[in-house]
Amino acid sequence: MKPGLPLAAFAIPLIVSACVPTPEQEVEVTPPASEMGEDACGASRYAGLVGETSPSITLPAGTIFRHYRTGDPVTMDLNPMRLNFEYDASGKLVSVSCG
C-alpha cells in the first residue's frame, strides 16, 4: 500500500464536500422607514422644540435617541425607531427626526 493512499481517502471527501451548496438562511430585514411610516419614532411630538436653545427634553424610559451638533460625525446605521436631536454650535435645536 502506498503511504499517501490513506490520506487521499480522507482528503477527497473533504474536498468534494466544499463544493456542496449550503442551504439558504433566512435573514430578517427591517423595512425601510418609508414602509414603517415617516414618524415611526414619534419625532413630531418634539417638533415644537425646534428653534429653542438648550431645551429641556424628557423622554419615556427605553427611548432610543441620540443628540449631536451639526457637522459632528454620526453612525450611518438607520434605525427608524431612533430619535435624532440635532443642535447648532450655539445649542439651538435645529431638527428632530427619526433614523
mmCIF file as gemmi writes it, N, C-alpha and C atoms, coordinates in Angstrom:
data_model
loop_
_atom_site.group_PDB
_atom_site.id
_atom_site.type_symbol
_atom_site.label_atom_id
_atom_site.label_alt_id
_atom_site.label_comp_id
_atom_site.label_asym_id
_atom_site.label_entity_id
_atom_site.label_seq_id
_atom_site.pdbx_PDB_ins_code
_atom_site.Cartn_x
_atom_site.Cartn_y
_atom_site.Cartn_z
_atom_site.occupancy
_atom_site.B_iso_or_equiv
_atom_site.pdbx_formal_charge
_atom_site.auth_seq_id
_atom_site.auth_asym_id
_atom_site.pdbx_PDB_model_num
ATOM 1 N N . MET Axp A 1 ? 0.853 -1.173 0 1 0 ? 1 A 1
ATOM 2 C CA . MET Axp A 1 ? 0 0 0 1 0 ? 1 A 1
ATOM 3 C C . MET Axp A 1 ? 0.894 1.229 0 1 0 ? 1 A 1
ATOM 4 N N . LYS Axp A 2 ? 0.512 2.193 -0.79 1 0 ? 2 A 1
ATOM 5 C CA . LYS Axp A 2 ? 1.299 3.406 -0.892 1 0 ? 2 A 1
ATOM 6 C C . LYS Axp A 2 ? 1.03 4.29 0.32 1 0 ? 2 A 1
ATOM 7 N N . PRO Axp A 3 ? 2.06 5.045 0.815 1 0 ? 3 A 1
ATOM 8 C CA . PRO Axp A 3 ? 1.881 5.844 2.023 1 0 ? 3 A 1
ATOM 9 C C . PRO Axp A 3 ? 0.853 6.971 1.878 1 0 ? 3 A 1
ATOM 10 N N . GLY Axp A 4 ? 0.645 7.531 0.701 1 0 ? 4 A 1
ATOM 11 C CA . GLY Axp A 4 ? -0.282 8.652 0.524 1 0 ? 4 A 1
ATOM 12 C C . GLY Axp A 4 ? -1.724 8.23 0.31 1 0 ? 4 A 1
ATOM 13 N N . LEU Axp A 5 ? -1.97 6.947 0.076 1 0 ? 5 A 1
ATOM 14 C CA . LEU Axp A 5 ? -3.321 6.471 -0.225 1 0 ? 5 A 1
ATOM 15 C C . LEU Axp A 5 ? -4.303 6.66 0.927 1 0 ? 5 A 1
ATOM 16 N N . PRO Axp A 6 ? -3.98 6.32 2.185 1 0 ? 6 A 1
ATOM 17 C CA . PRO Axp A 6 ? -4.942 6.552 3.274 1 0 ? 6 A 1
ATOM 18 C C . PRO Axp A 6 ? -5.265 8.04 3.451 1 0 ? 6 A 1
ATOM 19 N N . LEU Axp A 7 ? -4.282 8.885 3.257 1 0 ? 7 A 1
ATOM 20 C CA . LEU Axp A 7 ? -4.517 10.326 3.368 1 0 ? 7 A 1
ATOM 21 C C . LEU Axp A 7 ? -5.457 10.803 2.271 1 0 ? 7 A 1
ATOM 22 N N . ALA Axp A 8 ? -5.276 10.307 1.065 1 0 ? 8 A 1
ATOM 23 C CA . ALA Axp A 8 ? -6.137 10.678 -0.056 1 0 ? 8 A 1
ATOM 24 C C . ALA Axp A 8 ? -7.566 10.214 0.187 1 0 ? 8 A 1
ATOM 25 N N . ALA Axp A 9 ? -7.724 9.055 0.831 1 0 ? 9 A 1
ATOM 26 C CA . ALA Axp A 9 ? -9.06 8.532 1.113 1 0 ? 9 A 1
ATOM 27 C C . ALA Axp A 9 ? -9.841 9.467 2.034 1 0 ? 9 A 1
ATOM 28 N N . PHE Axp A 10 ? -9.163 10.17 2.916 1 0 ? 10 A 1
ATOM 29 C CA . PHE Axp A 10 ? -9.831 11.128 3.802 1 0 ? 10 A 1
ATOM 30 C C . PHE Axp A 10 ? -9.93 12.517 3.172 1 0 ? 10 A 1
ATOM 31 N N . ALA Axp A 11 ? -8.973 12.879 2.351 1 0 ? 11 A 1
ATOM 32 C CA . ALA Axp A 11 ? -8.93 14.224 1.774 1 0 ? 11 A 1
ATOM 33 C C . ALA Axp A 11 ? -9.972 14.419 0.682 1 0 ? 11 A 1
ATOM 34 N N . ILE Axp A 12 ? -10.217 13.4 -0.123 1 0 ? 12 A 1
ATOM 35 C CA . ILE Axp A 12 ? -11.151 13.539 -1.243 1 0 ? 12 A 1
ATOM 36 C C . ILE Axp A 12 ? -12.561 13.891 -0.759 1 0 ? 12 A 1
ATOM 37 N N . PRO Axp A 13 ? -13.138 13.217 0.243 1 0 ? 13 A 1
ATOM 38 C CA . PRO Axp A 13 ? -14.48 13.623 0.707 1 0 ? 13 A 1
ATOM 39 C C . PRO Axp A 13 ? -14.516 15.061 1.245 1 0 ? 13 A 1
ATOM 40 N N . LEU Axp A 14 ? -13.444 15.484 1.885 1 0 ? 14 A 1
ATOM 41 C CA . LEU Axp A 14 ? -13.405 16.864 2.38 1 0 ? 14 A 1
ATOM 42 C C . LEU Axp A 14 ? -13.407 17.86 1.233 1 0 ? 14 A 1
ATOM 43 N N . ILE Axp A 15 ? -12.638 17.581 0.212 1 0 ? 15 A 1
ATOM 44 C CA . ILE Axp A 15 ? -12.567 18.482 -0.941 1 0 ? 15 A 1
ATOM 45 C C . ILE Axp A 15 ? -13.911 18.527 -1.659 1 0 ? 15 A 1
ATOM 46 N N . VAL Axp A 16 ? -14.533 17.37 -1.858 1 0 ? 16 A 1
ATOM 47 C CA . VAL Axp A 16 ? -15.82 17.306 -2.551 1 0 ? 16 A 1
ATOM 48 C C . VAL Axp A 16 ? -16.91 17.997 -1.733 1 0 ? 16 A 1
ATOM 49 N N . SER Axp A 17 ? -16.879 17.863 -0.409 1 0 ? 17 A 1
ATOM 50 C CA . SER Axp A 17 ? -17.919 18.486 0.42 1 0 ? 17 A 1
ATOM 51 C C . SER Axp A 17 ? -17.849 20.009 0.362 1 0 ? 17 A 1
ATOM 52 N N . ALA Axp A 18 ? -16.7 20.554 0.028 1 0 ? 18 A 1
ATOM 53 C CA . ALA Axp A 18 ? -16.58 22.01 -0.09 1 0 ? 18 A 1
ATOM 54 C C . ALA Axp A 18 ? -17.35 22.527 -1.294 1 0 ? 18 A 1
ATOM 55 N N . CYS Axp A 19 ? -17.656 21.663 -2.243 1 0 ? 19 A 1
ATOM 56 C CA . CYS Axp A 19 ? -18.37 22.072 -3.452 1 0 ? 19 A 1
ATOM 57 C C . CYS Axp A 19 ? -19.887 21.997 -3.301 1 0 ? 19 A 1
ATOM 58 N N . VAL Axp A 20 ? -20.37 21.435 -2.22 1 0 ? 20 A 1
ATOM 59 C CA . VAL Axp A 20 ? -21.806 21.283 -1.998 1 0 ? 20 A 1
ATOM 60 C C . VAL Axp A 20 ? -22.383 22.628 -1.563 1 0 ? 20 A 1
ATOM 61 N N . PRO Axp A 21 ? -23.477 23.079 -2.219 1 0 ? 21 A 1
ATOM 62 C CA . PRO Axp A 21 ? -24.067 24.366 -1.811 1 0 ? 21 A 1
ATOM 63 C C . PRO Axp A 21 ? -24.671 24.275 -0.41 1 0 ? 21 A 1
ATOM 64 N N . THR Axp A 22 ? -24.566 25.34 0.331 1 0 ? 22 A 1
ATOM 65 C CA . THR Axp A 22 ? -25.135 25.381 1.675 1 0 ? 22 A 1
ATOM 66 C C . THR Axp A 22 ? -26.593 25.803 1.586 1 0 ? 22 A 1
ATOM 67 N N . PRO Axp A 23 ? -27.43 25.333 2.505 1 0 ? 23 A 1
ATOM 68 C CA . PRO Axp A 23 ? -28.834 25.746 2.471 1 0 ? 23 A 1
ATOM 69 C C . PRO Axp A 23 ? -28.95 27.244 2.757 1 0 ? 23 A 1
ATOM 70 N N . GLU Axp A 24 ? -29.921 27.875 2.094 1 0 ? 24 A 1
ATOM 71 C CA . GLU Axp A 24 ? -30.111 29.311 2.293 1 0 ? 24 A 1
ATOM 72 C C . GLU Axp A 24 ? -30.655 29.586 3.685 1 0 ? 24 A 1
ATOM 73 N N . GLN Axp A 25 ? -30.146 30.637 4.297 1 0 ? 25 A 1
ATOM 74 C CA . GLN Axp A 25 ? -30.604 31.025 5.62 1 0 ? 25 A 1
ATOM 75 C C . GLN Axp A 25 ? -31.546 32.21 5.482 1 0 ? 25 A 1
ATOM 76 N N . GLU Axp A 26 ? -32.574 32.214 6.321 1 0 ? 26 A 1
ATOM 77 C CA . GLU Axp A 26 ? -33.49 33.343 6.315 1 0 ? 26 A 1
ATOM 78 C C . GLU Axp A 26 ? -32.852 34.513 7.043 1 0 ? 26 A 1
ATOM 79 N N . VAL Axp A 27 ? -32.965 35.677 6.451 1 0 ? 27 A 1
ATOM 80 C CA . VAL Axp A 27 ? -32.403 36.887 7.032 1 0 ? 27 A 1
ATOM 81 C C . VAL Axp A 27 ? -33.551 37.834 7.336 1 0 ? 27 A 1
ATOM 82 N N . GLU Axp A 28 ? -33.597 38.308 8.581 1 0 ? 28 A 1
ATOM 83 C CA . GLU Axp A 28 ? -34.64 39.256 8.969 1 0 ? 28 A 1
ATOM 84 C C . GLU Axp A 28 ? -34.207 40.657 8.553 1 0 ? 28 A 1
ATOM 85 N N . VAL Axp A 29 ? -35.04 41.292 7.751 1 0 ? 29 A 1
ATOM 86 C CA . VAL Axp A 29 ? -34.718 42.618 7.241 1 0 ? 29 A 1
ATOM 87 C C . VAL Axp A 29 ? -35.699 43.619 7.83 1 0 ? 29 A 1
ATOM 88 N N . THR Axp A 30 ? -35.176 44.723 8.351 1 0 ? 30 A 1
ATOM 89 C CA . THR Axp A 30 ? -36.028 45.79 8.861 1 0 ? 30 A 1
ATOM 90 C C . THR Axp A 30 ? -36.561 46.571 7.672 1 0 ? 30 A 1
ATOM 91 N N . PRO Axp A 31 ? -37.876 46.765 7.578 1 0 ? 31 A 1
ATOM 92 C CA . PRO Axp A 31 ? -38.41 47.512 6.446 1 0 ? 31 A 1
ATOM 93 C C . PRO Axp A 31 ? -37.91 48.947 6.448 1 0 ? 31 A 1
ATOM 94 N N . PRO Axp A 32 ? -37.806 49.553 5.257 1 0 ? 32 A 1
ATOM 95 C CA . PRO Axp A 32 ? -37.366 50.943 5.196 1 0 ? 32 A 1
ATOM 96 C C . PRO Axp A 32 ? -38.315 51.861 5.957 1 0 ? 32 A 1
ATOM 97 N N . ALA Axp A 33 ? -37.803 53.018 6.347 1 0 ? 33 A 1
ATOM 98 C CA . ALA Axp A 33 ? -38.604 53.97 7.115 1 0 ? 33 A 1
ATOM 99 C C . ALA Axp A 33 ? -39.873 54.345 6.371 1 0 ? 33 A 1
ATOM 100 N N . SER Axp A 34 ? -39.805 54.372 5.038 1 0 ? 34 A 1
ATOM 101 C CA . SER Axp A 34 ? -40.985 54.744 4.258 1 0 ? 34 A 1
ATOM 102 C C . SER Axp A 34 ? -42.116 53.743 4.453 1 0 ? 34 A 1
ATOM 103 N N . GLU Axp A 35 ? -41.783 52.474 4.69 1 0 ? 35 A 1
ATOM 104 C CA . GLU Axp A 35 ? -42.811 51.468 4.927 1 0 ? 35 A 1
ATOM 105 C C . GLU Axp A 35 ? -43.289 51.476 6.374 1 0 ? 35 A 1
ATOM 106 N N . MET Axp A 36 ? -42.463 51.933 7.291 1 0 ? 36 A 1
ATOM 107 C CA . MET Axp A 36 ? -42.839 51.965 8.704 1 0 ? 36 A 1
ATOM 108 C C . MET Axp A 36 ? -43.578 53.256 9.044 1 0 ? 36 A 1
ATOM 109 N N . GLY Axp A 37 ? -43.573 54.195 8.141 1 0 ? 37 A 1
ATOM 110 C CA . GLY Axp A 37 ? -44.173 55.488 8.414 1 0 ? 37 A 1
ATOM 111 C C . GLY Axp A 37 ? -43.076 56.498 8.659 1 0 ? 37 A 1
ATOM 112 N N . GLU Axp A 38 ? -43.296 57.701 8.221 1 0 ? 38 A 1
ATOM 113 C CA . GLU Axp A 38 ? -42.279 58.742 8.341 1 0 ? 38 A 1
ATOM 114 C C . GLU Axp A 38 ? -41.989 59.104 9.793 1 0 ? 38 A 1
ATOM 115 N N . ASP Axp A 39 ? -42.938 58.849 10.699 1 0 ? 39 A 1
ATOM 116 C CA . ASP Axp A 39 ? -42.761 59.254 12.088 1 0 ? 39 A 1
ATOM 117 C C . ASP Axp A 39 ? -42.798 58.038 13.016 1 0 ? 39 A 1
ATOM 118 N N . ALA Axp A 40 ? -42.066 56.996 12.644 1 0 ? 40 A 1
ATOM 119 C CA . ALA Axp A 40 ? -42.071 55.76 13.426 1 0 ? 40 A 1
ATOM 120 C C . ALA Axp A 40 ? -41.551 55.974 14.839 1 0 ? 40 A 1
ATOM 121 N N . CYS Axp A 41 ? -40.66 56.948 15.035 1 0 ? 41 A 1
ATOM 122 C CA . CYS Axp A 41 ? -40.055 57.174 16.354 1 0 ? 41 A 1
ATOM 123 C C . CYS Axp A 41 ? -40.803 58.233 17.169 1 0 ? 41 A 1
ATOM 124 N N . GLY Axp A 42 ? -41.771 58.904 16.571 1 0 ? 42 A 1
ATOM 125 C CA . GLY Axp A 42 ? -42.523 59.928 17.294 1 0 ? 42 A 1
ATOM 126 C C . GLY Axp A 42 ? -41.855 61.292 17.309 1 0 ? 42 A 1
ATOM 127 N N . ALA Axp A 43 ? -41.042 61.591 16.304 1 0 ? 43 A 1
ATOM 128 C CA . ALA Axp A 43 ? -40.323 62.871 16.244 1 0 ? 43 A 1
ATOM 129 C C . ALA Axp A 43 ? -41.275 64.067 16.205 1 0 ? 43 A 1
ATOM 130 N N . SER Axp A 44 ? -42.453 63.884 15.655 1 0 ? 44 A 1
ATOM 131 C CA . SER Axp A 44 ? -43.393 65.008 15.547 1 0 ? 44 A 1
ATOM 132 C C . SER Axp A 44 ? -43.809 65.545 16.917 1 0 ? 44 A 1
ATOM 133 N N . ARG Axp A 45 ? -43.733 64.709 17.952 1 0 ? 45 A 1
ATOM 134 C CA . ARG Axp A 45 ? -44.082 65.169 19.306 1 0 ? 45 A 1
ATOM 135 C C . ARG Axp A 45 ? -43.109 66.22 19.823 1 0 ? 45 A 1
ATOM 136 N N . TYR Axp A 46 ? -41.895 66.251 19.262 1 0 ? 46 A 1
ATOM 137 C CA . TYR Axp A 46 ? -40.861 67.177 19.73 1 0 ? 46 A 1
ATOM 138 C C . TYR Axp A 46 ? -40.584 68.301 18.733 1 0 ? 46 A 1
ATOM 139 N N . ALA Axp A 47 ? -41.351 68.361 17.65 1 0 ? 47 A 1
ATOM 140 C CA . ALA Axp A 47 ? -41.136 69.373 16.619 1 0 ? 47 A 1
ATOM 141 C C . ALA Axp A 47 ? -41.32 70.788 17.159 1 0 ? 47 A 1
ATOM 142 N N . GLY Axp A 48 ? -42.143 70.965 18.154 1 0 ? 48 A 1
ATOM 143 C CA . GLY Axp A 48 ? -42.369 72.292 18.733 1 0 ? 48 A 1
ATOM 144 C C . GLY Axp A 48 ? -41.15 72.851 19.449 1 0 ? 48 A 1
ATOM 145 N N . LEU Axp A 49 ? -40.176 72.01 19.743 1 0 ? 49 A 1
ATOM 146 C CA . LEU Axp A 49 ? -38.959 72.46 20.428 1 0 ? 49 A 1
ATOM 147 C C . LEU Axp A 49 ? -37.9 72.992 19.463 1 0 ? 49 A 1
ATOM 148 N N . VAL Axp A 50 ? -38.078 72.746 18.159 1 0 ? 50 A 1
ATOM 149 C CA . VAL Axp A 50 ? -37.108 73.216 17.174 1 0 ? 50 A 1
ATOM 150 C C . VAL Axp A 50 ? -37.033 74.737 17.226 1 0 ? 50 A 1
ATOM 151 N N . GLY Axp A 51 ? -35.828 75.248 17.277 1 0 ? 51 A 1
ATOM 152 C CA . GLY Axp A 51 ? -35.604 76.692 17.37 1 0 ? 51 A 1
ATOM 153 C C . GLY Axp A 51 ? -35.266 77.148 18.773 1 0 ? 51 A 1
ATOM 154 N N . GLU Axp A 52 ? -35.545 76.318 19.774 1 0 ? 52 A 1
ATOM 155 C CA . GLU Axp A 52 ? -35.232 76.679 21.159 1 0 ? 52 A 1
ATOM 156 C C . GLU Axp A 52 ? -33.762 76.391 21.457 1 0 ? 52 A 1
ATOM 157 N N . THR Axp A 53 ? -33.183 77.191 22.336 1 0 ? 53 A 1
ATOM 158 C CA . THR Axp A 53 ? -31.8 76.981 22.746 1 0 ? 53 A 1
ATOM 159 C C . THR Axp A 53 ? -31.764 76.117 23.997 1 0 ? 53 A 1
ATOM 160 N N . SER Axp A 54 ? -31.02 75.032 23.935 1 0 ? 54 A 1
ATOM 161 C CA . SER Axp A 54 ? -30.859 74.075 25.042 1 0 ? 54 A 1
ATOM 162 C C . SER Axp A 54 ? -32.186 73.712 25.707 1 0 ? 54 A 1
ATOM 163 N N . PRO Axp A 55 ? -33.15 73.192 24.92 1 0 ? 55 A 1
ATOM 164 C CA . PRO Axp A 55 ? -34.431 72.821 25.535 1 0 ? 55 A 1
ATOM 165 C C . PRO Axp A 55 ? -34.264 71.642 26.487 1 0 ? 55 A 1
ATOM 166 N N . SER Axp A 56 ? -35.094 71.624 27.516 1 0 ? 56 A 1
ATOM 167 C CA . SER Axp A 56 ? -35.114 70.506 28.451 1 0 ? 56 A 1
ATOM 168 C C . SER Axp A 56 ? -36.092 69.481 27.884 1 0 ? 56 A 1
ATOM 169 N N . ILE Axp A 57 ? -35.588 68.306 27.568 1 0 ? 57 A 1
ATOM 170 C CA . ILE Axp A 57 ? -36.408 67.277 26.929 1 0 ? 57 A 1
ATOM 171 C C . ILE Axp A 57 ? -36.471 66.056 27.842 1 0 ? 57 A 1
ATOM 172 N N . THR Axp A 58 ? -37.689 65.627 28.153 1 0 ? 58 A 1
ATOM 173 C CA . THR Axp A 58 ? -37.89 64.42 28.946 1 0 ? 58 A 1
ATOM 174 C C . THR Axp A 58 ? -38.427 63.345 28.016 1 0 ? 58 A 1
ATOM 175 N N . LEU Axp A 59 ? -37.735 62.211 27.979 1 0 ? 59 A 1
ATOM 176 C CA . LEU Axp A 59 ? -38.129 61.11 27.111 1 0 ? 59 A 1
ATOM 177 C C . LEU Axp A 59 ? -38.598 59.935 27.954 1 0 ? 59 A 1
ATOM 178 N N . PRO Axp A 60 ? -39.564 59.165 27.438 1 0 ? 60 A 1
ATOM 179 C CA . PRO Axp A 60 ? -40 57.967 28.161 1 0 ? 60 A 1
ATOM 180 C C . PRO Axp A 60 ? -38.837 56.979 28.312 1 0 ? 60 A 1
ATOM 181 N N . ALA Axp A 61 ? -38.854 56.208 29.376 1 0 ? 61 A 1
ATOM 182 C CA . ALA Axp A 61 ? -37.817 55.198 29.6 1 0 ? 61 A 1
ATOM 183 C C . ALA Axp A 61 ? -37.775 54.237 28.417 1 0 ? 61 A 1
ATOM 184 N N . GLY Axp A 62 ? -36.586 53.878 28.003 1 0 ? 62 A 1
ATOM 185 C CA . GLY Axp A 62 ? -36.417 52.938 26.901 1 0 ? 62 A 1
ATOM 186 C C . GLY Axp A 62 ? -36.39 53.576 25.529 1 0 ? 62 A 1
ATOM 187 N N . THR Axp A 63 ? -36.536 54.891 25.455 1 0 ? 63 A 1
ATOM 188 C CA . THR Axp A 63 ? -36.499 55.576 24.166 1 0 ? 63 A 1
ATOM 189 C C . THR Axp A 63 ? -35.085 55.52 23.601 1 0 ? 63 A 1
ATOM 190 N N . ILE Axp A 64 ? -34.991 55.143 22.338 1 0 ? 64 A 1
ATOM 191 C CA . ILE Axp A 64 ? -33.695 55.131 21.661 1 0 ? 64 A 1
ATOM 192 C C . ILE Axp A 64 ? -33.515 56.51 21.043 1 0 ? 64 A 1
ATOM 193 N N . PHE Axp A 65 ? -32.413 57.185 21.387 1 0 ? 65 A 1
ATOM 194 C CA . PHE Axp A 65 ? -32.193 58.525 20.855 1 0 ? 65 A 1
ATOM 195 C C . PHE Axp A 65 ? -30.707 58.831 20.762 1 0 ? 65 A 1
ATOM 196 N N . ARG Axp A 66 ? -30.396 59.878 20.025 1 0 ? 66 A 1
ATOM 197 C CA . ARG Axp A 66 ? -29.043 60.431 20.012 1 0 ? 66 A 1
ATOM 198 C C . ARG Axp A 66 ? -29.159 61.926 19.792 1 0 ? 66 A 1
ATOM 199 N N . HIS Axp A 67 ? -28.194 62.659 20.318 1 0 ? 67 A 1
ATOM 200 C CA . HIS Axp A 67 ? -28.155 64.098 20.088 1 0 ? 67 A 1
ATOM 201 C C . HIS Axp A 67 ? -26.745 64.458 19.653 1 0 ? 67 A 1
ATOM 202 N N . TYR Axp A 68 ? -26.671 65.396 18.731 1 0 ? 68 A 1
ATOM 203 C CA . TYR Axp A 68 ? -25.373 65.761 18.167 1 0 ? 68 A 1
ATOM 204 C C . TYR Axp A 68 ? -25.45 67.173 17.59 1 0 ? 68 A 1
ATOM 205 N N . ARG Axp A 69 ? -24.291 67.769 17.396 1 0 ? 69 A 1
ATOM 206 C CA . ARG Axp A 69 ? -24.221 69.087 16.768 1 0 ? 69 A 1
ATOM 207 C C . ARG Axp A 69 ? -24.096 68.912 15.259 1 0 ? 69 A 1
ATOM 208 N N . THR Axp A 70 ? -24.599 69.875 14.52 1 0 ? 70 A 1
ATOM 209 C CA . THR Axp A 70 ? -24.482 69.862 13.073 1 0 ? 70 A 1
ATOM 210 C C . THR Axp A 70 ? -23.009 69.717 12.696 1 0 ? 70 A 1
ATOM 211 N N . GLY Axp A 71 ? -22.713 68.766 11.845 1 0 ? 71 A 1
ATOM 212 C CA . GLY Axp A 71 ? -21.343 68.533 11.403 1 0 ? 71 A 1
ATOM 213 C C . GLY Axp A 71 ? -20.592 67.486 12.2 1 0 ? 71 A 1
ATOM 214 N N . ASP Axp A 72 ? -21.123 67.088 13.361 1 0 ? 72 A 1
ATOM 215 C CA . ASP Axp A 72 ? -20.477 66.032 14.146 1 0 ? 72 A 1
ATOM 216 C C . ASP Axp A 72 ? -20.562 64.704 13.385 1 0 ? 72 A 1
ATOM 217 N N . PRO Axp A 73 ? -19.572 63.841 13.547 1 0 ? 73 A 1
ATOM 218 C CA . PRO Axp A 73 ? -19.674 62.52 12.914 1 0 ? 73 A 1
ATOM 219 C C . PRO Axp A 73 ? -20.73 61.675 13.636 1 0 ? 73 A 1
ATOM 220 N N . VAL Axp A 74 ? -21.564 61.024 12.87 1 0 ? 74 A 1
ATOM 221 C CA . VAL Axp A 74 ? -22.572 60.115 13.425 1 0 ? 74 A 1
ATOM 222 C C . VAL Axp A 74 ? -22.531 58.823 12.623 1 0 ? 74 A 1
ATOM 223 N N . THR Axp A 75 ? -22.978 57.751 13.226 1 0 ? 75 A 1
ATOM 224 C CA . THR Axp A 75 ? -23.019 56.476 12.515 1 0 ? 75 A 1
ATOM 225 C C . THR Axp A 75 ? -24.061 56.551 11.41 1 0 ? 75 A 1
ATOM 226 N N . MET Axp A 76 ? -23.858 55.774 10.376 1 0 ? 76 A 1
ATOM 227 C CA . MET Axp A 76 ? -24.767 55.791 9.235 1 0 ? 76 A 1
ATOM 228 C C . MET Axp A 76 ? -25.805 54.672 9.301 1 0 ? 76 A 1
ATOM 229 N N . ASP Axp A 77 ? -25.899 53.988 10.429 1 0 ? 77 A 1
ATOM 230 C CA . ASP Axp A 77 ? -26.903 52.946 10.553 1 0 ? 77 A 1
ATOM 231 C C . ASP Axp A 77 ? -28.274 53.583 10.717 1 0 ? 77 A 1
ATOM 232 N N . LEU Axp A 78 ? -29.236 53.085 9.973 1 0 ? 78 A 1
ATOM 233 C CA . LEU Axp A 78 ? -30.587 53.636 10.017 1 0 ? 78 A 1
ATOM 234 C C . LEU Axp A 78 ? -31.423 52.827 10.991 1 0 ? 78 A 1
ATOM 235 N N . ASN Axp A 79 ? -31.981 53.51 11.98 1 0 ? 79 A 1
ATOM 236 C CA . ASN Axp A 79 ? -32.892 52.879 12.926 1 0 ? 79 A 1
ATOM 237 C C . ASN Axp A 79 ? -34.144 53.748 12.954 1 0 ? 79 A 1
ATOM 238 N N . PRO Axp A 80 ? -35.202 53.343 12.26 1 0 ? 80 A 1
ATOM 239 C CA . PRO Axp A 80 ? -36.409 54.157 12.178 1 0 ? 80 A 1
ATOM 240 C C . PRO Axp A 80 ? -37.035 54.471 13.534 1 0 ? 80 A 1
ATOM 241 N N . MET Axp A 81 ? -36.686 53.695 14.57 1 0 ? 81 A 1
ATOM 242 C CA . MET Axp A 81 ? -37.26 53.917 15.891 1 0 ? 81 A 1
ATOM 243 C C . MET Axp A 81 ? -36.414 54.86 16.748 1 0 ? 81 A 1
ATOM 244 N N . ARG Axp A 82 ? -35.275 55.335 16.223 1 0 ? 82 A 1
ATOM 245 C CA . ARG Axp A 82 ? -34.386 56.202 16.998 1 0 ? 82 A 1
ATOM 246 C C . ARG Axp A 82 ? -34.706 57.67 16.723 1 0 ? 82 A 1
ATOM 247 N N . LEU Axp A 83 ? -34.809 58.442 17.809 1 0 ? 83 A 1
ATOM 248 C CA . LEU Axp A 83 ? -34.99 59.898 17.716 1 0 ? 83 A 1
ATOM 249 C C . LEU Axp A 83 ? -33.625 60.555 17.558 1 0 ? 83 A 1
ATOM 250 N N . ASN Axp A 84 ? -33.518 61.485 16.635 1 0 ? 84 A 1
ATOM 251 C CA . ASN Axp A 84 ? -32.289 62.251 16.438 1 0 ? 84 A 1
ATOM 252 C C . ASN Axp A 84 ? -32.564 63.71 16.768 1 0 ? 84 A 1
ATOM 253 N N . PHE Axp A 85 ? -31.799 64.264 17.69 1 0 ? 85 A 1
ATOM 254 C CA . PHE Axp A 85 ? -31.897 65.681 18.034 1 0 ? 85 A 1
ATOM 255 C C . PHE Axp A 85 ? -30.621 66.355 17.544 1 0 ? 85 A 1
ATOM 256 N N . GLU Axp A 86 ? -30.754 67.273 16.596 1 0 ? 86 A 1
ATOM 257 C CA . GLU Axp A 86 ? -29.595 67.957 16.033 1 0 ? 86 A 1
ATOM 258 C C . GLU Axp A 86 ? -29.563 69.404 16.508 1 0 ? 86 A 1
ATOM 259 N N . TYR Axp A 87 ? -28.414 69.806 17.048 1 0 ? 87 A 1
ATOM 260 C CA . TYR Axp A 87 ? -28.219 71.159 17.575 1 0 ? 87 A 1
ATOM 261 C C . TYR Axp A 87 ? -27.173 71.892 16.743 1 0 ? 87 A 1
ATOM 262 N N . ASP Axp A 88 ? -27.277 73.231 16.693 1 0 ? 88 A 1
ATOM 263 C CA . ASP Axp A 88 ? -26.221 74.005 16.047 1 0 ? 88 A 1
ATOM 264 C C . ASP Axp A 88 ? -25.138 74.336 17.071 1 0 ? 88 A 1
ATOM 265 N N . ALA Axp A 89 ? -24.133 75.103 16.66 1 0 ? 89 A 1
ATOM 266 C CA . ALA Axp A 89 ? -22.99 75.4 17.535 1 0 ? 89 A 1
ATOM 267 C C . ALA Axp A 89 ? -23.383 76.203 18.767 1 0 ? 89 A 1
ATOM 268 N N . SER Axp A 90 ? -24.479 76.956 18.685 1 0 ? 90 A 1
ATOM 269 C CA . SER Axp A 90 ? -24.905 77.765 19.832 1 0 ? 90 A 1
ATOM 270 C C . SER Axp A 90 ? -25.824 77.004 20.784 1 0 ? 90 A 1
ATOM 271 N N . GLY Axp A 91 ? -26.145 75.741 20.456 1 0 ? 91 A 1
ATOM 272 C CA . GLY Axp A 91 ? -27.006 74.94 21.322 1 0 ? 91 A 1
ATOM 273 C C . GLY Axp A 91 ? -28.474 75.004 20.953 1 0 ? 91 A 1
ATOM 274 N N . LYS Axp A 92 ? -28.791 75.621 19.819 1 0 ? 92 A 1
ATOM 275 C CA . LYS Axp A 92 ? -30.183 75.714 19.37 1 0 ? 92 A 1
ATOM 276 C C . LYS Axp A 92 ? -30.565 74.42 18.652 1 0 ? 92 A 1
ATOM 277 N N . LEU Axp A 93 ? -31.723 73.871 19.015 1 0 ? 93 A 1
ATOM 278 C CA . LEU Axp A 93 ? -32.23 72.66 18.374 1 0 ? 93 A 1
ATOM 279 C C . LEU Axp A 93 ? -32.653 73.011 16.952 1 0 ? 93 A 1
ATOM 280 N N . VAL Axp A 94 ? -32.02 72.373 15.955 1 0 ? 94 A 1
ATOM 281 C CA . VAL Axp A 94 ? -32.335 72.703 14.564 1 0 ? 94 A 1
ATOM 282 C C . VAL Axp A 94 ? -33.195 71.647 13.881 1 0 ? 94 A 1
ATOM 283 N N . SER Axp A 95 ? -33.193 70.402 14.393 1 0 ? 95 A 1
ATOM 284 C CA . SER Axp A 95 ? -34.082 69.404 13.803 1 0 ? 95 A 1
ATOM 285 C C . SER Axp A 95 ? -34.297 68.224 14.745 1 0 ? 95 A 1
ATOM 286 N N . VAL Axp A 96 ? -35.453 67.603 14.573 1 0 ? 96 A 1
ATOM 287 C CA . VAL Axp A 96 ? -35.796 66.365 15.273 1 0 ? 96 A 1
ATOM 288 C C . VAL Axp A 96 ? -36.27 65.414 14.187 1 0 ? 96 A 1
ATOM 289 N N . SER Axp A 97 ? -35.659 64.237 14.124 1 0 ? 97 A 1
ATOM 290 C CA . SER Axp A 97 ? -36.01 63.298 13.062 1 0 ? 97 A 1
ATOM 291 C C . SER Axp A 97 ? -35.856 61.862 13.55 1 0 ? 97 A 1
ATOM 292 N N . CYS Axp A 98 ? -36.36 60.948 12.745 1 0 ? 98 A 1
ATOM 293 C CA . CYS Axp A 98 ? -36.191 59.523 13.008 1 0 ? 98 A 1
ATOM 294 C C . CYS Axp A 98 ? -35.032 59.012 12.156 1 0 ? 98 A 1
ATOM 295 N N . GLY Axp A 99 ? -34.348 58.02 12.665 1 0 ? 99 A 1
ATOM 296 C CA . GLY Axp A 99 ? -33.305 57.428 11.812 1 0 ? 99 A 1
ATOM 297 C C . GLY Axp A 99 ? -32.109 56.935 12.547 1 0 ? 99 A 1
